[in-house]
Amino acid sequence: SRRLDALKEWRRVRSAEFKLDPGVLAPLSSLQIVSRANPKTLDEMLALPDLTRWRIHEFGAEWIAVMSKS
């Protein structure tokens, strides 16, 4: 899907900035959950199971913005 591809590109760029393995920054399973659900708000994202809260708080707004452009 375009949303998942956009999130993977976001992960590639951000993991390089943090000097982290992409899977550590945001596991593929998390990106798949988010891309399928396509939440429009952080509250909608927080309601999704199996996502770590710290990732949502740190990156959730970025994920929503990335998906809205794809």
C-alpha positions in Angstrom: 0.0 0.0 0.0 1.1 3.6 -0.5 0.6 4.4 3.2 2.9 1.5 4.2 5.5 2.5 1.6 5.4 6.1 2.9 5.9 5.0 6.5 8.8 2.7 5.5 10.5 5.7 3.8 9.8 7.8 6.9 11.5 5.1 9.0 14.5 4.9 6.7 15.1 8.6 6.9 14.4 8.9 10.7 16.5 5.8 11.6 19.5 7.3 9.8 19.0 10.6 11.7 18.9 8.7 15.0 21.6 6.2 13.9 19.4 3.3 14.8 18.4 0.2 13.0 15.1 0.8 11.3 13.5 -2.1 13.0 14.5 -0.7 16.4 13.0 2.7 15.7 9.7 1.3 14.3 9.2 -2.4 13.7 7.5 -3.3 10.4 4.6 -4.9 12.3 3.9 -1.5 13.9 4.0 0.3 10.6 1.6 -2.4 9.1 -0.9 -1.9 12.0 -0.8 1.9 11.6 -1.1 1.8 7.8 -4.0 -0.6 7.8 -6.0 1.3 10.4 -5.1 4.7 8.9 -5.9 6.7 12.1 -6.6 10.4 11.7 -5.8 11.3 15.4 -3.4 10.3 18.1 -6.4 9.1 20.2 -7.4 6.7 17.3 -3.8 5.5 17.2 -3.7 5.0 20.9 -6.7 2.7 20.6 -4.9 0.4 18.3 -3.6 -2.8 20.0 0.0 -3.9 19.9 1.6 -0.5 19.5 4.0 0.8 22.0 2.8 4.0 23.6 6.2 5.7 23.6 6.4 5.3 19.8 2.9 6.8 19.4 3.8 9.7 21.6 7.1 10.3 19.9 6.2 9.6 16.3 2.4 9.3 16.0 1.8 12.8 14.7 4.6 12.3 12.1 3.0 9.0 11.0 -0.4 10.6 10.6 1.1 13.4 8.5 3.1 11.0 6.3 0.0 8.9 5.6 -2.1 11.9 4.9 0.3 12.8 2.0 0.1 9.4 0.4 
